[in-house]
Amino acid sequence: MPDVAPAAPAVPPAAGGEEQPAEQQNTWKSIIWRFATMYFMMSVLPGLLKGGGNTSTAPAAGGAGGKLAPGQASNMWPTGTEFELFLYASPDNEFSLSNSSLIHAFSGLKMGEWYDGPEKNGARTYQSHIPATPELQNNGSLYFHIVAVRNQGELNPLHPDYKYTDVVVLSKQWTRFKKRKIQAKTNLLTGESTSVQEGVVDGEVVSYWHPNITISFLDDQRLWSTSQPIAPPFDKWVDIDPETMQYKPILYINDYWDLASDMFPVNNTVDVLPLSITYAPISIFYFQIYEAQKMQKDWNKMFGVGEASEEENDIVKRTMMETNPVILGLTIVVSLIHTVFEFLAFKNDIQFWKSRQSLEGLSVRSILFNIFTQLIVVLYVLDNDTNTMVVISVCVGLVIEFWKITKVMDVSVDFANPWFGIIPALRIADKSSYAESPTKMYDRLAFKYLSWVLTPLLVGYAIYSLLYEEHRGWYSWTLNMCYGYLLMFGFIMMTPQLFINYKMKSVAHLPWRMLTYKALNTFIDDLFAFVIKMPTLYRLGCFRDDIIFFIYLYQRYKYREDPNRVNEFGTSGAHPEGVPVEAEMDAEGTIKLPDQPKAVEAKKNE
């Protein structure tokens, strides 16, 4: 969390569409990777780059005027230095009093002071407004120049009392240029659209304004060695003066907590630009965290790794700002557990189908339908701007579903009867353990009953989507309709297996390890449903899988493992070599041996 609470948005966030819940959960998983990357950059990388340490934890004796060991540089401003902070605006990227306008000045500040100010946390806030000039309304640039001046120091470089060591300047372009991205969606029946704005062009470069700026001063009194390179991220900020063997304090613009949803385009409809100005000291720890995030982005661009979208980053930031710290910490921990369980479920699922010899009691049609649902998910994420890691994940899932076909059906290539006389024919047939068992009949019967429920729901949802929702085209409508339908009613596809279990009065054929890991992940998803902002319908949908799993548990309790129950091969746990001749079986296939005296008498009579 930041050292101080981030400034509240000066304008309400722009309205946007509802976030995709699946992407929100994957965004939380990426937090673990971010923390691991930050730890590596902050702890491991500096040692690798410089082969040890080039700083001393002891502060300079007597501040800047203390005696230092040869080859060490100290901070020009010791702790407790009083200074003033000025914020200027200018169309030029270099600071000059002649072409800059003062927006606000903070006075009475001290280096390393954390307990002053109105809130006794070292922070100060000021609300201001900047007029939107015609240049800004036409994609003009505006720069902010932050100037820190020691008390009794002179700001003007032309003044005779001006000293280089008394002034710290930081400049940053505040207007940000981005391509406007508009997804033109229309009602396919009426042709009307609510997403298309008059005069707005897709792909047009537009200047954006963010209404919050947080300025921080880092009180770092470490001694830097001049004989070794400065470790990241300080190498970009510490500039040692070889004459004085000192470096200026780090003046920092903390934009990590700025939400992309708070930005708005600057055009002729905007007359005034709101600006919330916050000054807050920053610790070395948080400075390294924020800079490590920027380094990670640079590394991702260098190695071609996909970046999280602005919407995904906003979800994480907003959750971290608005969620109770205890719940937030618990969410991060269970996110890691979720990833572990997901891997274990994947591993056990592969092991189960790899070693499975019989399909007795397993719904093959559900597996075939899973291929269709996974294909819809892959096409959907490809049709929408989705994180690269999500795309890779769903594609791997599709490959696994195709692999399962070879385990539940006999797949062969017929070279003797090729398609169109060229392409070898692919022959797919039911395995004997499935075709010759009651499972196939139960599976067909379950899907027959299921179609009576699913078909009206599918038709109704398709009509609703066509009448009341907007789409980019018919292809997009088909994918969105199928994906939305599967999101709401896909859990019904787990019921055929429940029906087969009920008919066979057994659950011994199920992959219980894999189901247990998936169930635990489902309970973790329930936690996400309360922590992460998402539609109410999806929150309710998170509990539907819980109901199915509880039914599985009830069936496991109802149809307990019976060592005397005979399987399809005529054997049982108590009699692996076969059913004894004198045994009797009831309607459920359970072996019942006659009493011992009667069995002996029968043997004598023989």
SEDO-885488 format. One record per residue (C-alpha): residue in one letter; x, y, z. Coordinates in nm, 4 decimals, padded with zeros to 6 digits. Layout:
> code_east_north_up
> a_X_Y_Z
...
// end
This chain:
> code_east_north_up
> m_00.0000_00.0000_00.0000
> p_00.1174_00.3552_-00.0526
> d_00.2779_00.5575_00.2248
> v_-00.0290_00.7784_00.2342
> a_-00.3721_00.7310_00.0924
> p_-00.3831_00.8351_-00.2730
> a_-00.5723_01.1479_-00.3565
> a_-00.9368_01.1046_-00.4388
> p_-01.0229_01.1503_-00.8054
> a_-01.1014_01.5091_-00.8881
> v_-01.3509_01.3922_-01.1478
> p_-01.5635_01.0793_-01.1482
> p_-01.4183_00.7862_-01.3389
> a_-01.5326_00.7451_-01.6942
> a_-01.8140_00.5023_-01.7348
> g_-01.7110_00.1772_-01.8889
> g_-01.8297_-00.1712_-01.9510
> e_-01.8320_-00.4405_-01.6925
> e_-01.5052_-00.6217_-01.6509
> q_-01.4698_-00.9789_-01.7649
> p_-01.4756_-01.1864_-01.4439
> a_-01.2381_-01.4536_-01.5779
> e_-00.9777_-01.1864_-01.6549
> q_-01.0209_-01.0373_-01.3077
> q_-00.9280_-01.3661_-01.1448
> n_-00.6275_-01.4116_-01.3741
> t_-00.5222_-01.0576_-01.2890
> w_-00.5065_-01.1518_-00.9204
> k_-00.2864_-01.4490_-01.0045
> s_-00.0449_-01.2158_-01.1833
> i_00.0070_-01.0254_-00.8543
> i_00.2127_-01.3174_-00.7232
> w_00.4396_-01.2950_-01.0275
> r_00.4729_-00.9196_-00.9800
> f_00.5795_-00.9544_-00.6176
> a_00.8317_-01.2229_-00.7128
> t_00.9708_-00.9993_-00.9872
> m_00.9940_-00.7011_-00.7526
> y_01.1770_-00.9076_-00.4927
> f_01.4246_-01.0227_-00.7554
> m_01.4842_-00.6680_-00.8796
> m_01.5195_-00.5238_-00.5309
> s_01.7221_-00.7973_-00.3617
> v_01.8960_-01.0245_-00.6110
> l_01.9603_-00.8088_-00.9164
> p_02.1611_-00.5318_-00.7431
> g_02.4052_-00.7856_-00.6030
> l_02.4491_-00.9494_-00.9415
> l_02.5132_-00.6204_-01.1184
> k_02.7678_-00.4775_-00.8799
> g_02.9094_-00.7887_-00.7161
> g_02.8326_-00.6705_-00.3649
> g_02.7227_-00.3440_-00.2041
> n_02.8248_00.0060_-00.2948
> t_02.6375_00.1809_-00.0145
> s_02.6937_00.2314_00.3533
> t_02.3996_00.2058_00.5897
> a_02.5588_00.4594_00.8230
> p_02.4522_00.8196_00.7550
> a_02.7059_01.0882_00.6803
> a_02.8558_01.2347_00.9954
> g_02.7182_01.5763_01.0562
> g_02.5061_01.5649_00.7443
> a_02.6469_01.7050_00.4227
> g_02.9350_01.8746_00.6020
> g_03.0566_01.5645_00.7890
> k_03.3822_01.3875_00.7242
> l_03.3517_01.1088_00.4683
> a_03.5751_00.8226_00.3714
> p_03.7489_00.8639_00.0348
> g_03.5324_00.7634_-00.2624
> q_03.1984_00.8089_-00.0843
> a_02.9236_01.0565_-00.1755
> s_02.6570_01.1891_00.0595
> n_02.3185_01.3562_00.0222
> m_02.3295_01.7355_-00.0258
> w_02.0223_01.7739_00.1933
> p_02.0504_01.6091_00.5383
> t_01.7457_01.4915_00.7304
> g_01.5502_01.7823_00.8758
> t_01.6378_02.0281_00.5960
> e_01.3571_02.2843_00.5624
> f_01.2399_02.3591_00.2089
> e_00.9549_02.4885_-00.0073
> l_00.7949_02.3042_-00.2980
> f_00.6691_02.4814_-00.6106
> l_00.4592_02.3374_-00.8939
> y_00.4838_02.5179_-01.2276
> a_00.3081_02.4534_-01.5595
> s_00.4665_02.5310_-01.8943
> p_00.4337_02.4351_-02.2630
> d_00.8155_02.3829_-02.2732
> n_00.9942_02.0745_-02.1472
> e_01.2702_02.2779_-01.9780
> f_01.1993_02.4831_-01.6683
> s_01.2308_02.8584_-01.6876
> l_01.0644_03.1229_-01.4723
> s_00.9974_03.3344_-01.7800
> n_00.7680_03.0826_-01.9510
> s_00.6169_02.8983_-01.6516
> s_00.3042_02.9648_-01.4477
> l_00.2948_02.8915_-01.0764
> i_00.0085_02.6594_-00.9811
> h_00.0764_02.6145_-00.6109
> a_00.3512_02.6271_-00.3473
> f_00.3873_02.4179_-00.0311
> s_00.5857_02.5832_00.2486
> g_00.7136_02.4676_00.5861
> l_00.8278_02.1242_00.4637
> k_01.1120_01.9204_00.6126
> m_01.3189_01.6354_00.4776
> g_01.2207_01.3085_00.6432
> e_00.9275_01.4589_00.8336
> w_00.6465_01.2027_00.8499
> y_00.4242_01.3379_01.1266
> d_00.3330_01.6944_01.0344
> g_00.0562_01.8341_00.8140
> p_-00.3208_01.8419_00.8718
> e_-00.3480_01.4627_00.8994
> k_-00.0178_01.4222_01.0912
> n_00.1153_01.1904_00.8203
> g_00.3477_01.4321_00.6420
> a_00.1049_01.4814_00.3528
> r_-00.0521_01.7975_00.2155
> t_-00.3220_01.8336_-00.0485
> y_-00.4405_02.1226_-00.2613
> q_-00.7234_02.1410_-00.5159
> s_-00.6570_02.3540_-00.8214
> h_-00.7829_02.4172_-01.1743
> i_-00.5977_02.4928_-01.4951
> p_-00.7674_02.6645_-01.7888
> a_-00.7790_02.4539_-02.1053
> t_-00.6192_02.6786_-02.3667
> p_-00.6951_02.6361_-02.7378
> e_-00.3499_02.4776_-02.7770
> l_-00.4318_02.2122_-02.5175
> q_-00.7716_02.1498_-02.6752
> n_-00.5934_02.0735_-03.0034
> n_-00.3494_01.8118_-02.8765
> g_-00.1068_02.0602_-02.7233
> s_00.1508_01.9536_-02.4643
> l_00.1728_02.0731_-02.1047
> y_00.4698_02.0086_-01.8765
> f_00.4816_02.0191_-01.4984
> h_00.8000_02.1446_-01.3334
> i_00.8372_02.0588_-00.9655
> v_01.0966_02.2749_-00.7906
> a_01.2185_02.2182_-00.4339
> v_01.4132_02.5073_-00.2793
> r_01.5871_02.5098_00.0575
> n_01.4691_02.7748_00.3004
> q_01.6651_03.0976_00.2522
> g_01.7667_02.9646_-00.0900
> e_01.7165_03.1438_-00.4205
> l_01.5049_02.9944_-00.6990
> n_01.6061_03.2232_-00.9856
> p_01.9332_03.1028_-01.1498
> l_02.0092_03.4640_-01.2488
> h_02.0034_03.5872_-00.8900
> p_02.3503_03.6449_-00.7377
> d_02.2621_03.4390_-00.4274
> y_02.1546_03.1372_-00.6335
> k_02.3252_02.8102_-00.5332
> y_02.3170_02.4880_-00.7294
> t_02.2881_02.2817_-00.4129
> d_01.9797_02.4679_-00.2915
> v_01.7491_02.3735_-00.5808
> v_01.6122_02.0389_-00.7058
> v_01.4063_02.0391_-01.0281
> l_01.1959_01.7594_-01.1799
> s_01.0066_01.7997_-01.5077
> k_00.7413_01.5714_-01.6552
> q_00.5009_01.5927_-01.9469
> w_00.1535_01.5714_-01.7985
> t_-00.0625_01.5542_-02.1090
> r_-00.0511_01.1964_-02.2302
> f_-00.1140_01.0995_-02.5898
> k_-00.2963_00.7776_-02.6649
> k_-00.4777_00.6295_-02.9573
> r_-00.8479_00.6431_-02.9022
> k_-00.9836_00.2920_-02.9239
> i_-01.3494_00.2616_-03.0081
> q_-01.5248_-00.0686_-03.0495
> a_-01.8123_00.0237_-03.2761
> k_-02.1015_-00.1995_-03.1744
> t_-02.4495_-00.1851_-03.3187
> n_-02.7788_-00.3597_-03.2723
> l_-02.7762_-00.6119_-03.5566
> l_-03.1533_-00.5800_-03.6102
> t_-03.2042_-00.2025_-03.5889
> g_-02.8558_-00.0767_-03.6799
> e_-02.8614_00.1664_-03.3841
> s_-02.5550_00.2153_-03.1645
> t_-02.4840_00.3795_-02.8303
> s_-02.1050_00.3354_-02.8478
> v_-02.0420_00.5526_-03.1558
> q_-01.9938_00.9234_-03.0809
> e_-02.0238_01.1921_-03.3416
> g_-01.6870_01.3332_-03.4525
> v_-01.4873_01.0589_-03.2789
> v_-01.2533_00.8569_-03.4990
> d_-01.1144_00.5163_-03.4048
> g_-00.7332_00.5189_-03.3878
> e_-00.7136_00.8981_-03.3557
> v_-00.4277_01.0234_-03.1349
> v_-00.5791_01.2325_-02.8551
> s_-00.4242_01.4083_-02.5555
> y_-00.5512_01.2911_-02.2162
> w_-00.5471_01.4595_-01.8773
> h_-00.5152_01.2966_-01.5378
> p_-00.6597_01.5030_-01.2512
> n_-00.4242_01.3755_-00.9761
> i_-00.0544_01.4350_-00.9153
> t_00.1364_01.3061_-00.6130
> i_00.4807_01.4569_-00.5456
> s_00.7194_01.2799_-00.3097
> f_01.0621_01.3495_-00.1618
> l_01.2895_01.0593_-00.0726
> d_01.4992_01.1079_00.2399
> d_01.7883_00.8743_00.1569
> q_02.1024_00.9484_00.3596
> r_02.3088_00.6507_00.2455
> l_02.6654_00.6921_00.1269
> w_02.7212_00.5869_-00.2331
> s_03.0567_00.4585_-00.3502
> t_03.1978_00.6293_-00.6577
> s_03.4196_00.3335_-00.7456
> q_03.1280_00.0982_-00.8230
> p_02.8163_00.1375_-01.0375
> i_02.4966_00.2394_-00.8612
> a_02.2430_-00.0428_-00.8475
> p_01.8968_-00.0152_-01.0033
> p_01.6656_00.1596_-00.9587
> f_01.8811_00.4344_-00.8018
> d_02.1163_00.4509_-01.1013
> k_01.8578_00.6593_-01.2882
> w_01.8086_00.9019_-01.0013
> v_02.1392_00.9484_-00.8179
> d_02.3784_01.1845_-00.9959
> i_02.6993_01.2366_-00.7970
> d_02.8769_01.5704_-00.8323
> p_03.2502_01.4831_-00.8621
> e_03.3557_01.8211_-00.7197
> t_03.1487_01.8194_-00.4006
> m_03.1154_01.4371_-00.3762
> q_02.7476_01.4852_-00.3069
> y_02.4190_01.3992_-00.4792
> k_02.0864_01.5767_-00.4806
> p_01.7848_01.4248_-00.3027
> i_01.5366_01.2348_-00.5197
> l_01.2273_01.4319_-00.6141
> y_00.9681_01.1838_-00.7365
> i_00.6262_01.1885_-00.9053
> n_00.4369_00.8904_-00.7685
> d_00.1869_00.7974_-01.0405
> y_00.1592_00.4300_-00.9522
> w_-00.1855_00.4723_-00.7941
> d_-00.3230_00.6864_-01.0764
> l_-00.6131_00.5032_-01.2388
> a_-00.6394_00.5000_-01.6167
> s_-01.0165_00.5253_-01.5814
> d_-00.9728_00.8734_-01.4276
> m_-00.8121_01.0133_-01.7438
> f_-01.0272_01.2001_-01.9927
> p_-00.9585_01.3481_-02.3379
> v_-00.8839_01.7191_-02.3694
> n_-01.0945_01.8697_-02.6483
> n_-01.3077_02.1751_-02.7231
> t_-01.5749_02.0571_-02.4785
> v_-01.3345_02.0919_-02.1840
> d_-01.2790_02.4446_-02.0520
> v_-01.1167_02.3732_-01.7153
> l_-00.8764_02.0964_-01.6176
> p_-00.9136_01.9907_-01.2506
> l_-00.5981_01.9040_-01.0608
> s_-00.5594_01.7518_-00.7157
> i_-00.2024_01.8163_-00.5890
> t_-00.0637_01.5980_-00.3115
> y_00.2744_01.6136_-00.1436
> a_00.3808_01.3135_00.0660
> p_00.7209_01.1809_00.1751
> i_00.8145_00.8373_00.0432
> s_01.0232_00.5626_00.1994
> i_01.3052_00.3759_00.0270
> f_01.1008_00.0564_00.0358
> y_00.8026_00.1957_-00.1545
> f_01.0274_00.3873_-00.3927
> q_01.1944_00.0614_-00.4931
> i_00.8581_-00.1134_-00.5321
> y_00.7203_00.1527_-00.7664
> e_01.0402_00.1676_-00.9694
> a_01.0544_-00.2136_-00.9891
> q_00.7106_-00.2058_-01.1489
> k_00.8412_00.0283_-01.4181
> m_01.1480_-00.1913_-01.4685
> q_00.9222_-00.4929_-01.5102
> k_00.7300_-00.3153_-01.7859
> d_01.0552_-00.2327_-01.9621
> w_01.1673_-00.5940_-01.9343
> n_00.8346_-00.7200_-02.0700
> k_00.8680_-00.4934_-02.3726
> m_01.2279_-00.6049_-02.4241
> f_01.1394_-00.9766_-02.4191
> g_00.8044_-00.9402_-02.5933
> v_00.5975_-01.0452_-02.2921
> g_00.2365_-00.9298_-02.2995
> e_00.1435_-00.6551_-02.0562
> a_-00.1708_-00.6419_-01.8484
> s_-00.4289_-00.4021_-01.9881
> e_-00.5086_-00.0704_-01.8215
> e_-00.8432_-00.2116_-01.7119
> e_-00.6734_-00.5060_-01.5408
> n_-00.4236_-00.2779_-01.3657
> d_-00.7092_-00.0562_-01.2495
> i_-00.8860_-00.3586_-01.1012
> v_-00.5785_-00.4487_-00.8982
> k_-00.5131_-00.0916_-00.7835
> r_-00.8738_-00.0210_-00.6945
> t_-00.8995_-00.3465_-00.5017
> m_-00.5804_-00.2724_-00.3079
> m_-00.7025_00.0778_-00.2230
> e_-01.0590_-00.0145_-00.1271
> t_-01.0175_-00.3572_00.0349
> n_-00.9460_-00.4185_00.4013
> p_-00.5734_-00.5029_00.4400
> v_-00.6499_-00.8303_00.6192
> i_-00.8867_-00.9442_00.3448
> l_-00.6399_-00.8229_00.0838
> g_-00.3565_-01.0257_00.2358
> l_-00.5815_-01.3295_00.2604
> t_-00.6789_-01.2875_-00.1051
> i_-00.3154_-01.2778_-00.2169
> v_-00.2382_-01.5928_-00.0172
> v_-00.5345_-01.7853_-00.1538
> s_-00.4428_-01.6659_-00.5046
> l_-00.1174_-01.8546_-00.4684
> i_-00.3027_-02.1566_-00.3295
> h_-00.5459_-02.1328_-00.6217
> t_-00.2554_-02.1574_-00.8658
> v_-00.1138_-02.4607_-00.6839
> f_-00.4504_-02.6379_-00.6800
> e_-00.5018_-02.5555_-01.0456
> f_-00.1713_-02.7221_-01.1303
> l_-00.2511_-03.0266_-00.9138
> a_-00.5940_-03.0619_-01.0754
> f_-00.4323_-03.0422_-01.4176
> k_-00.1713_-03.3060_-01.3214
> n_-00.4218_-03.5486_-01.1712
> d_-00.6606_-03.5043_-01.4619
> i_-00.3834_-03.6064_-01.7036
> q_-00.2807_-03.9008_-01.4846
> f_-00.6394_-04.0216_-01.4502
> w_-00.7107_-04.0320_-01.8228
> k_-00.3646_-04.1588_-01.9102
> s_-00.4022_-04.4691_-01.6930
> r_-00.7775_-04.5229_-01.7427
> q_-00.8567_-04.8585_-01.9027
> s_-01.2354_-04.8717_-01.8661
> l_-01.4961_-04.6040_-01.9341
> e_-01.7559_-04.7721_-01.7165
> g_-01.9541_-04.5009_-01.5378
> l_-01.7959_-04.2017_-01.7190
> s_-01.9893_-03.9603_-01.9384
> v_-01.8127_-03.9550_-02.2768
> r_-02.0623_-03.7095_-02.4226
> s_-01.9743_-03.4562_-02.1525
> i_-01.6097_-03.4795_-02.2560
> l_-01.7030_-03.4235_-02.6204
> f_-01.9169_-03.1262_-02.5225
> n_-01.6254_-02.9868_-02.3202
> i_-01.4290_-02.9650_-02.6457
> f_-01.7028_-02.7464_-02.7924
> t_-01.7159_-02.5217_-02.4854
> q_-01.3368_-02.4884_-02.4730
> l_-01.3302_-02.4022_-02.8442
> i_-01.5894_-02.1286_-02.7863
> v_-01.3775_-01.9859_-02.5037
> v_-01.0639_-01.9843_-02.7230
> l_-01.2438_-01.8099_-03.0098
> y_-01.3977_-01.5614_-02.7668
> v_-01.0684_-01.4559_-02.6063
> l_-00.9083_-01.4293_-02.9508
> d_-01.1935_-01.2070_-03.0701
> n_-01.1469_-00.9749_-02.7715
> d_-00.8395_-00.7970_-02.6390
> t_-00.7260_-01.0457_-02.3760
> n_-00.4074_-01.0894_-02.1763
> t_-00.1535_-01.3151_-02.3512
> m_-00.1262_-01.5463_-02.0499
> v_-00.5030_-01.6016_-02.0586
> v_-00.4897_-01.6888_-02.4290
> i_-00.2074_-01.9393_-02.3705
> s_-00.3949_-02.0936_-02.0778
> v_-00.7198_-02.1534_-02.2682
> c_-00.5338_-02.2850_-02.5742
> v_-00.3495_-02.5396_-02.3594
> g_-00.6842_-02.6415_-02.2120
> l_-00.8227_-02.6967_-02.5641
> v_-00.5262_-02.9170_-02.6574
> i_-00.5833_-03.1284_-02.3451
> e_-00.9516_-03.1727_-02.4310
> f_-00.8576_-03.2935_-02.7809
> w_-00.6067_-03.5315_-02.6248
> k_-00.8825_-03.6801_-02.4098
> i_-01.0653_-03.7912_-02.7255
> t_-00.7918_-04.0481_-02.7851
> k_-00.8559_-04.1840_-02.4346
> v_-01.2351_-04.2060_-02.4461
> m_-01.2738_-04.3144_-02.8093
> d_-01.0901_-04.5319_-03.0609
> v_-00.9234_-04.2912_-03.3054
> s_-00.7538_-04.4273_-03.6153
> v_-00.6360_-04.3022_-03.9526
> d_-00.7747_-04.4811_-04.2604
> f_-00.5304_-04.4490_-04.5478
> a_-00.7257_-04.6931_-04.7659
> n_-01.0336_-04.4695_-04.7944
> p_-00.9048_-04.1083_-04.8007
> w_-01.1304_-03.8054_-04.8100
> f_-01.1536_-03.6478_-05.1564
> g_-00.9028_-03.9119_-05.2675
> i_-00.6149_-03.7253_-05.0976
> i_-00.6701_-03.6638_-04.7257
> p_-00.6446_-03.9738_-04.5023
> a_-00.9770_-04.0369_-04.3318
> l_-01.0083_-04.0063_-03.9560
> r_-01.2160_-04.2821_-03.7989
> i_-01.3646_-04.2360_-03.4531
> a_-01.5592_-04.5079_-03.2737
> d_-01.6754_-04.5820_-02.9208
> k_-01.4498_-04.7941_-02.7027
> s_-01.5877_-05.1360_-02.6193
> s_-01.5853_-05.0656_-02.2434
> y_-01.8260_-04.7790_-02.3112
> a_-02.0382_-04.9180_-02.5956
> e_-02.0989_-05.2562_-02.4303
> s_-02.1910_-05.1181_-02.0882
> p_-02.5071_-04.9519_-01.9525
> t_-02.3075_-04.6283_-01.9264
> k_-02.3701_-04.5421_-02.2921
> m_-02.7453_-04.5825_-02.2491
> y_-02.7450_-04.3715_-01.9319
> d_-02.5275_-04.1082_-02.1024
> r_-02.7637_-04.0843_-02.4007
> l_-03.0652_-04.0694_-02.1712
> a_-02.9085_-03.7926_-01.9599
> f_-02.8367_-03.5746_-02.2631
> k_-03.1866_-03.6379_-02.3942
> y_-03.3376_-03.4989_-02.0761
> l_-03.0786_-03.2238_-02.0698
> s_-03.1656_-03.1078_-02.4222
> w_-03.5212_-03.0458_-02.3092
> v_-03.3850_-02.7880_-02.0655
> l_-03.0921_-02.6442_-02.2630
> t_-03.2621_-02.5878_-02.5990
> p_-03.5280_-02.3395_-02.4735
> l_-03.2644_-02.1601_-02.2647
> l_-03.0301_-02.1301_-02.5631
> v_-03.3029_-02.0025_-02.7956
> g_-03.4275_-01.7561_-02.5339
> y_-03.0797_-01.6214_-02.4591
> a_-03.0020_-01.5885_-02.8327
> i_-03.3181_-01.3852_-02.8900
> y_-03.2463_-01.1661_-02.5878
> s_-02.8872_-01.1031_-02.7011
> l_-03.0020_-01.0156_-03.0513
> l_-03.2764_-00.7771_-02.9361
> y_-03.1137_-00.5916_-02.6480
> e_-02.7346_-00.6142_-02.6896
> e_-02.4952_-00.4534_-02.9365
> h_-02.2293_-00.6468_-03.1291
> r_-01.9517_-00.5843_-03.3810
> g_-02.1045_-00.8308_-03.6274
> w_-02.2778_-01.1620_-03.6652
> y_-01.9604_-01.3557_-03.5845
> s_-01.9126_-01.1527_-03.2685
> w_-02.2787_-01.2053_-03.1773
> t_-02.2435_-01.5826_-03.2185
> l_-01.9356_-01.5981_-02.9943
> n_-02.0767_-01.3615_-02.7309
> m_-02.4072_-01.5469_-02.7282
> c_-02.2428_-01.8879_-02.6894
> y_-01.9920_-01.7632_-02.4312
> g_-02.2547_-01.5813_-02.2257
> y_-02.4822_-01.8842_-02.2426
> l_-02.2049_-02.1167_-02.1263
> l_-02.1158_-01.8712_-01.8480
> m_-02.4704_-01.8771_-01.7148
> f_-02.5822_-02.2331_-01.7858
> g_-02.2608_-02.4273_-01.8503
> f_-02.2741_-02.5829_-01.5047
> i_-02.5739_-02.7892_-01.6246
> m_-02.3329_-02.9927_-01.8363
> m_-02.2009_-03.1516_-01.5174
> t_-02.5402_-03.3091_-01.4441
> p_-02.5128_-03.6059_-01.6892
> q_-02.2360_-03.7494_-01.4710
> l_-02.4629_-03.7110_-01.1687
> f_-02.7355_-03.8966_-01.3572
> i_-02.4975_-04.1816_-01.4480
> n_-02.3822_-04.2046_-01.0867
> y_-02.7444_-04.2257_-00.9760
> k_-02.8264_-04.5014_-01.2237
> m_-02.5137_-04.7041_-01.1416
> k_-02.5383_-04.6386_-00.7681
> s_-02.1615_-04.5828_-00.7637
> v_-01.9016_-04.3055_-00.7718
> a_-01.5909_-04.5234_-00.7610
> h_-01.5165_-04.4482_-01.1279
> l_-01.4710_-04.0728_-01.0753
> p_-01.1318_-03.8899_-01.0572
> w_-01.1809_-03.7742_-00.6997
> r_-00.8407_-03.6116_-00.6580
> m_-00.8944_-03.3882_-00.9581
> l_-01.2524_-03.3096_-00.8505
> t_-01.1329_-03.2200_-00.5000
> y_-00.8716_-02.9741_-00.6291
> k_-01.1248_-02.8154_-00.8644
> a_-01.3773_-02.7898_-00.5831
> l_-01.1239_-02.6145_-00.3610
> n_-01.0572_-02.3710_-00.6443
> t_-01.4317_-02.3167_-00.6728
> f_-01.4467_-02.2157_-00.3062
> i_-01.1556_-01.9771_-00.3685
> d_-01.3505_-01.8301_-00.6613
> d_-01.6298_-01.7622_-00.4138
> l_-01.3863_-01.5467_-00.2161
> f_-01.2903_-01.3591_-00.5334
> a_-01.6580_-01.2991_-00.6027
> f_-01.6819_-01.0894_-00.2848
> v_-01.3437_-00.9140_-00.3068
> i_-01.3268_-00.8268_-00.6773
> k_-01.5773_-00.5933_-00.8375
> m_-01.7940_-00.7952_-01.0769
> p_-02.1564_-00.8218_-01.1930
> t_-02.4067_-00.9545_-00.9404
> l_-02.5188_-01.2345_-01.1719
> y_-02.1640_-01.3641_-01.1951
> r_-02.1305_-01.3529_-00.8173
> l_-02.4401_-01.5699_-00.7897
> g_-02.3049_-01.7956_-01.0628
> c_-01.9938_-01.8661_-00.8579
> f_-02.2072_-02.0651_-00.6139
> r_-02.3717_-02.2924_-00.8711
> d_-02.0608_-02.5134_-00.9024
> d_-02.0610_-02.5468_-00.5237
> i_-02.4092_-02.6994_-00.5439
> i_-02.2958_-02.9555_-00.8021
> f_-01.9963_-03.0527_-00.5909
> f_-02.2094_-03.0935_-00.2796
> i_-02.4334_-03.3275_-00.4792
> y_-02.1207_-03.5238_-00.5721
> l_-02.0327_-03.5426_-00.2028
> y_-02.3822_-03.6632_-00.1182
> q_-02.3528_-03.9337_-00.3840
> r_-02.0165_-04.0364_-00.2444
> y_-02.1809_-04.0692_00.0976
> k_-02.4875_-04.2477_-00.0410
> y_-02.2989_-04.4868_-00.2672
> r_-02.0174_-04.5814_-00.0370
> e_-01.7508_-04.8189_-00.1565
> d_-01.8745_-05.1752_-00.1143
> p_-01.6072_-05.4478_-00.1391
> n_-01.8806_-05.7028_-00.2230
> r_-02.0178_-05.5091_-00.5216
> v_-01.9454_-05.6797_-00.8540
> n_-01.8060_-05.4692_-01.1375
> e_-01.8511_-05.5114_-01.5122
> f_-01.5727_-05.7755_-01.5188
> g_-01.7471_-06.0068_-01.2719
> t_-01.5057_-05.9327_-00.9857
> s_-01.5227_-05.7369_-00.6630
> g_-01.2853_-05.5962_-00.4024
> a_-01.3453_-05.8877_-00.1672
> h_-01.3272_-06.1451_-00.4485
> p_-01.0775_-06.0246_-00.7090
> e_-01.0619_-06.3735_-00.8674
> g_-01.4325_-06.3907_-00.9372
> v_-01.7678_-06.4493_-00.7680
> p_-01.7902_-06.7756_-00.5692
> v_-02.0285_-07.0351_-00.7084
> e_-02.2382_-07.0489_-00.3923
> a_-02.2735_-06.6648_-00.3831
> e_-02.5950_-06.4806_-00.4530
> m_-02.6285_-06.1289_-00.5969
> d_-02.9018_-05.8775_-00.5317
> a_-03.0464_-05.6295_-00.7819
> e_-02.7623_-05.3816_-00.7169
> g_-02.4921_-05.6399_-00.7902
> t_-02.3835_-05.6946_-00.4277
> i_-02.2529_-06.0407_-00.3370
> k_-02.4321_-06.2230_-00.0561
> l_-02.2693_-06.5434_00.0713
> p_-02.4882_-06.8055_00.2395
> d_-02.4360_-06.8895_00.6024
> q_-02.1362_-07.1154_00.6668
> p_-02.3298_-07.4178_00.8046
> k_-02.5661_-07.4142_00.5094
> a_-02.2737_-07.3897_00.2692
> v_-02.1041_-07.6952_00.4343
> e_-02.4288_-07.8956_00.4248
> a_-02.4762_-07.8116_00.0582
> k_-02.1220_-07.9256_-00.0143
> k_-02.1806_-08.2603_00.1643
> n_-02.4973_-08.3211_-00.0309
> e_-02.3024_-08.2762_-00.3497
// end
